[in-house]
Amino acid sequence: METIKMAIAKGRLAKYSIELLEGIGIDCQVLKEDNRKLIFSLASHNIEVILLKAADVPTYVEHGAVDMGIVGKDVLMEQEKQLYEVVDLKFGNCKFSVAGKPSNANGKKHLRVATKYPNVTKKYFTEKGQSVEIIRQEGSVELAPLMGLSDVIVDIVETGKTLKENGLVVLEDIASISARLVLNKVSFKTKKKEISPIIDLITEKVN
């Protein structure tokens, strides 16, 4: 029986991913140990788990370094990698939103938009027919409209608390986001016997 390699996004999704795997009967105790390991063997189920930064998960899946992965829809929308998105896992729920001061976007023909997600932003405003200048940010994008760097921002909004505390509001919602199970296209064919039962158990668990 071939080993299934699974990438899990580190951070807020990791806890829910581990709970999901345990919920389908996979012993994940080694993943909870306090160490700096990045590769974990779940030998009883022939699964190898790799912990990655969220932005790296689709790349590892697309190139076949791993067979499957758990990552947020926000990352998938931004990167548009060649892989199969097979299950909405229904955790890590949030939204892609346009936010700013209510007066900043009113009636402007050309908007300056600060974001960590330039591809999603460009596609959204292009489809609206809105002219924009996209300003790539890596840190706290909420600062951009406060400091006059941008008119609005495009970011992930979970509770809206950070926006509110900085005097910003959601102006438009772009898309709903949640964690997804994704597969390498070749692995789905060559390891279908091993992968299909895992997909079936996960699908049954989340539905």
Summary of the structure (lengths in Angstrom):
residues: 207
radius of gyration: 19.3
end to end distance: 28.0
largest distance: 61.1
contacts: 644
relative contact order: 0.20
helix: 37%
strand: 31%
